[in-house]
Amino acid sequence: MSKTGVHGLLLTEAKYINLSLHYLEQVNIHVILNYLAVVIVIVIVVIVIVVVVIVVVVVVVVVVVVVIDDGTHTRVIVKSDCALPAR
């Protein structure tokens, strides 16, 4: 190589080292992308779980179970704001 004055075996070894470093960088990028994909899947699963919990809470709030105790009788009243389909 004319700029550095490196020739022969030393130049060949330097080229192989640079090539090896290039491949290692590529492997690191792939590993990072794989970890990123796993994190994205975990975030999506957590979001789905949160949405399911919110839906369950909304259903529980829509169907309110009120227990009335007048001293002699305990009644359970189910109040629903959503209509069930007729059979």
CYANA upper distance limits for C-alpha pairs under 8 A (distance plus 0.5 A):
  1 MET  CA      5 GLY  CA      6.01
  1 MET  CA      6 VAL  CA      5.81
  1 MET  CA      7 HIS  CA      6.40
  1 MET  CA     11 LEU  CA      7.87
  2 SER  CA      6 VAL  CA      7.78
  6 VAL  CA     10 LEU  CA      7.05
  6 VAL  CA     11 LEU  CA      6.17
  7 HIS  CA     11 LEU  CA      5.60
  7 HIS  CA     12 THR  CA      8.39
  8 GLY  CA     12 THR  CA      6.88
  9 LEU  CA     13 GLU  CA      6.62
 10 LEU  CA     14 ALA  CA      6.65
 11 LEU  CA     15 LYS  CA      6.73
 12 THR  CA     16 TYR  CA      6.83
 13 GLU  CA     17 ILE  CA      6.62
 14 ALA  CA     18 ASN  CA      6.67
 15 LYS  CA     19 LEU  CA      6.62
 16 TYR  CA     20 SER  CA      6.52
 17 ILE  CA     21 LEU  CA      6.65
 18 ASN  CA     22 HIS  CA      6.69
 19 LEU  CA     23 TYR  CA      6.87
 20 SER  CA     24 LEU  CA      6.69
 21 LEU  CA     25 GLU  CA      6.68
 22 HIS  CA     26 GLN  CA      6.89
 23 TYR  CA     27 VAL  CA      6.76
 24 LEU  CA     28 ASN  CA      6.65
 25 GLU  CA     29 ILE  CA      6.71
 26 GLN  CA     30 HIS  CA      6.82
 27 VAL  CA     31 VAL  CA      6.68
 28 ASN  CA     32 ILE  CA      6.61
 29 ILE  CA     33 LEU  CA      6.64
 30 HIS  CA     34 ASN  CA      6.62
 31 VAL  CA     35 TYR  CA      6.75
 32 ILE  CA     36 LEU  CA      6.57
 33 LEU  CA     37 ALA  CA      6.62
 34 ASN  CA     38 VAL  CA      6.85
 35 TYR  CA     39 VAL  CA      6.73
 36 LEU  CA     40 ILE  CA      6.67
 37 ALA  CA     41 VAL  CA      6.76
 38 VAL  CA     42 ILE  CA      6.73
 39 VAL  CA     43 VAL  CA      6.65
 40 ILE  CA     44 ILE  CA      6.69
 41 VAL  CA     45 VAL  CA      6.70
 42 ILE  CA     46 VAL  CA      6.68
 43 VAL  CA     47 ILE  CA      6.65
 44 ILE  CA     48 VAL  CA      6.70
 45 VAL  CA     49 ILE  CA      6.71
 46 VAL  CA     50 VAL  CA      6.66
 47 ILE  CA     51 VAL  CA      6.66
 48 VAL  CA     52 VAL  CA      6.67
 49 ILE  CA     53 VAL  CA      6.69
 50 VAL  CA     54 ILE  CA      6.65
 51 VAL  CA     55 VAL  CA      6.66
 52 VAL  CA     56 VAL  CA      6.69
 53 VAL  CA     57 VAL  CA      6.65
 54 ILE  CA     58 VAL  CA      6.63
 55 VAL  CA     59 VAL  CA      6.67
 56 VAL  CA     60 VAL  CA      6.68
 57 VAL  CA     61 VAL  CA      6.63
 58 VAL  CA     62 VAL  CA      6.59
 59 VAL  CA     63 VAL  CA      6.65
 60 VAL  CA     64 VAL  CA      6.96
 62 VAL  CA     79 LYS  CA      8.40
 62 VAL  CA     80 SER  CA      6.43
 62 VAL  CA     81 ASP  CA      6.39
 62 VAL  CA     82 CYS  CA      7.80
 63 VAL  CA     78 VAL  CA      7.21
 63 VAL  CA     79 LYS  CA      6.18
 63 VAL  CA     80 SER  CA      5.05
 63 VAL  CA     81 ASP  CA      7.36
 63 VAL  CA     82 CYS  CA      8.47
 64 VAL  CA     78 VAL  CA      6.43
 64 VAL  CA     79 LYS  CA      5.79
 64 VAL  CA     80 SER  CA      7.05
 65 VAL  CA     76 VAL  CA      7.20
 65 VAL  CA     77 ILE  CA      6.31
 65 VAL  CA     78 VAL  CA      5.26
 65 VAL  CA     79 LYS  CA      6.93
 66 VAL  CA     76 VAL  CA      6.36
 66 VAL  CA     77 ILE  CA      5.79
 66 VAL  CA     78 VAL  CA      7.03
 66 VAL  CA     79 LYS  CA      8.29
 67 VAL  CA     74 THR  CA      7.30
 67 VAL  CA     75 ARG  CA      6.28
 67 VAL  CA     76 VAL  CA      5.23
 67 VAL  CA     77 ILE  CA      6.93
 68 ILE  CA     74 THR  CA      6.22
 68 ILE  CA     75 ARG  CA      5.92
 68 ILE  CA     76 VAL  CA      7.12
 68 ILE  CA     77 ILE  CA      8.33
 69 ASP  CA     73 HIS  CA      6.55
 69 ASP  CA     74 THR  CA      5.14
 69 ASP  CA     75 ARG  CA      7.24
 70 ASP  CA     74 THR  CA      7.29
